[in-house]
Structures are given as C-alpha cells and as structure tokens.
Amino acid sequence: MTVMNMIQAINSAHDVMMERDSGVVAFGEDVGYFGGVFRATEGLQKKYGKDRVFDAPISENGIVATAIGMAAYGLRPVAEIQFADYIYPAFDQIVSEAARMRYRTAGEWALPLTIRSPYGGGIFGGQTHSQSPEALFAHIAGIKTVIPSNPYDAKGLLISAIETNDPVVFFEPKRIYNGPFDGFFDRPVTPWAKHPKAEVPDGHYTIPLGKAAVVREGEDVTVIAYGTMVWVSLAAIEAAGVDAEVIDLRTILPIDIETIEASVKKTGRCVIVHEATRTAGFGAELSALIQERCFYHLEAPVQRATGFDTPYPHSLEWAYFPGPVRLGTAISKAMEG
C-alpha cells in the first residue's frame, strides 16, 4: 500500500494496465513527454515508449475519432481530454459513433474505449475550465459515466473502465486531485476511510462500475453526491448536526438505484448535491427516480443543492460552488417537512 493523491492513483492505474496488457495505450494533448497538464501520465512515456504514450494535436474530435478506430481494431485506448470544457468538439464522435457501435453491429463489435477528463471548479479556472457536463453523457445510451471522489476509488474504477468492453467517460474532480484541502471549508473536513490522500494498493484491483458506496450511515436524511461534493456533504452534515446517510454514486450511469432506494426508504428524506447547473442537471433525474420508487416513504420533498444556471464565474467562484452552507440550507428544508 502506498499513500497517494488522486493524480498518483490515476497514474498508477495507467501503469498497472499498461504493464498487464500491451493493447492499452494513452494519448491526448501534452500526455506524452510532459505527462499531462495535471501530470496524470507523468513518467509513462519514458517507461512504455512513444508508441504507447504519445501527444495528440489540439483536436478533441480527432483524439476521440482516433481512439474509436483503435478500440474497434482491438486496442484499449485511454484518451485524455485536457479539460471537460473541451470535450464538446468530440461530442458527435462520442454520441454518434462510440455509444452506438455495439448496437449498430448487433453486438459483433465492442468498443473498449476510456475517455478521461478533469471536470468541475475549485481551481479558479473560470467559465471555460470549470464545467460539469456529466448529465449530457448520462443521457446517452451506450456510454458509462464514472466520477470518483477519492484516490482508492479512482484507481479501482479506472482499471474497471479500461477493462470493460464498452466506452466509458471518466470525469475526475480536479478540486481534489492533489489531496487534502483543509482550509477549503470554514472547518476541517471530517475524515473517513478514503481521505483525498490515502493508502492505495500498488497492484491491480477493481471497483465494479455501477455500484455506489455508503460512505456514512445515518437515519435522518439521505444525501446523494459524487466527486468533490462527497466531501462537501460530509462537512455540511457535521455543521448541521444531523444524522445523515451519505451516498457516493461513483458511477452515475449505470446507476445503483437499489442502494439509493434502500437508503431513502430508511430515512424518508433526501437531498441531492452536484456542482453542475440546476436545470436538467443529473439531480433532476435522481429526483424523478426517487419520486417514482420511494413516493410513499418520503416525509418531505426531495431537495437539491447545485450550481446556478449561469456560466461558471471566475471572480465569484465560491459564490457559485455549492458548498456546505448551501447544502446545509437544503438539508434544513428536507428536515422541516
């Protein structure tokens, strides 16, 4: 076991899979010699060579199109989009080609493609480096969408993503890339088993896609989160003084609805938190699923704490970011019902 932050865990997942499978390749803008803008692939080109870890032109649609071709012909490419904000030029390739390949070939062709990208705010990236587009991909049949919240999960989930025979969009919350962030909130974050800098196995292990984690058990209210918002949730419930159950989705598609349903039926109350804009965000789908499955168990309306329906502001980032205060307000509303 080695103490790692999320960047190191992601690098380790690449390393493990490239050593096990010569068909695994990694590429993207500045991914090779430079090791990526956040250093997630640092040292891999030196170890595995320029044929397996290499730089791509600044052309996101070209990166994904190339990766689709590689995957269709038997490789397992891991393509990095430097920021999630830059993924839109590749959207047609992802939606019209990658997501449809298994269906259009009646299952004859698989497409073992992983697209990694840092997402979300918290580093003062402004409107073009802080977006959270996960709901767009959750809407598309044929794509798995994964978002880890800690190093242990990041490595296990990325290995699972690389090993699966379906395309995976793997969003990495860059606010917690580099480990603990005491001082980010008004009070220290309550630690739990998988702190943002934690012990991670050095070798191969997997975490199944589509399985959520109950990171804190409770009886009063269910808080559903993913990525950085898991840590916001833990800070908020400590400040609010409620016995909340916190669910880390880990994979938003496929979604572990069974874990969600069991928790909400137990607590009778639910709050959903995500950093993306509120309207048509993934929280709306979660709210609908909970209403359909748990209506007669709910003691109050489902609440949401989200980003605003605006571009991500550079100078007012912490006003936009749904932190513990805004989530605490949503929890209070859920408890009043």
C-alpha positions, 0 to 999 in steps of 0.5 A: 500500500502506498499513500497517494493523491488522486493524480498518483492513483490515476497514474498508477492505474495507467501503469498497472494496465499498461504493464498487464496488457500491451493493447492499452495505450494513452494519448491526448494533448501534452500526455506524452513527454510532459505527462499531462497538464495535471501530470496524470501520465507523468513518467509513462512515456519514458517507461512504455515508449512513444508508441504507447504514450504519445501527444495528440494535436489540439483536436478533441474530435480527432483524439476521440475519432482516433481512439474509436478506430483503435478500440474497434481494431482491438486496442484499449485506448485511454484518451485524455481530454485536457479539460471537460470544457473541451470535450464538446468538439468530440461530442458527435464522435462520442454520441454518434459513433462510440455509444452506438457501435455495439448496437449498430453491429448487433453486438459483433463489435465492442468498443473498449474505449476510456475517455478521461477528463478533469471536470468541475471548479475549485481551481479558479479556472473560470467559465471555460475550465470549470464545467460539469457536463456529466448529465449530457453523457448520462443521457446517452445510451451506450456510454458509462459515466464514472466520477470518483471522489477519492484516490482508492476509488479512482484507481479501482474504477479506472482499471474497471473502465479500461477493462470493460468492453464498452466506452466509458467517460471518466470525469475526475474532480480536479478540486481534489486531485492533489489531496487534502484541502483543509482550509477549503471549508470554514472547518476541517473536513471530517475524515473517513476511510478514503481521505483525498490522500490515502493508502492505495494498493500498488497492484491491480484491483477493481471497483465494479462500475455501477455500484455506489458506496455508503460512505456514512450511515445515518437515519435522518436524511439521505444525501446523494453526491459524487466527486468533490461534493462527497466531501462537501456533504460530509462537512455540511452534515457535521455543521448541521448536526444531523444524522445523515446517510451519505451516498457516493454514486461513483458511477452515475450511469449505470446507476445503483438505484437499489442502494439509493432506494434502500437508503431513502426508504430508511430515512424518508428524506433526501437531498441531492448535491452536484456542482453542475447547473440546476436545470436538467442537471443529473439531480433532476433525474435522481429526483424523478427516480426517487419520486417514482420508487420511494413516493410513499416513504418520503416525509418531505420533498426531495431537495437539491443543492447545485450550481446556478444556471449561469456560466461558471464565474471566475471572480465569484467562484465560491459564490457559485460552488455549492458548498456546505452552507448551501447544502446545509440550507437544503438539508434544513428544508428536507428536515422541516417537512 
